[in-house]
Amino acid sequence: HPNCSKIEGDVIIEDGNFKDNAIINLDGLSALTSIEGNLSIKNNDHLENITGLKNLTSIGGFLTIESNIALNSLSGLDNINSGSIIDVSIVGNTALSACAVKSICEYIAASGGIIIIQDNAAGCDNLDEVEAACDTLSLAEISFNLVIKVFPNPFSQATTLSFRLERPENVHFTV
């Protein structure tokens, strides 16, 4: 169903190594916005990307990404509300080096459930690597307002320039 936007149960994407009908992408799921059950993507030897899931905003159960040897990025899972996911398992994806997408980073930061990340490529081989990549990602997405004050105004010989950065209330820094 190419225009299916909601699935009330589990979604299991597993190609079973069929060379003639191998799954290489999930573009056919581009209308999908909600999965009320688990999302399991495993044992897809030819799956190159999951960007077809870019409109997915909710998973009501577990997220499992396992043994997809050609998958190198979780791009496509960026828009999922991390609070909708129960547990995350990202295991045995030997080419997967980019796990720091918004939903995964938010889920890790919230520490809401079980997180298993192991046996993937460098950059996504363990939770510490993904957390470090998430920290870098989050700094790139922050925007600030710059406030500049000049006084006295008008001035003749000297003036003082004062400025500060205003940050959104939900942004916190650790130095």
Disulfide bonds with the S-S distance in Angstrom:
Cys99-Cys124 1.63
Cys105-Cys134 2.02
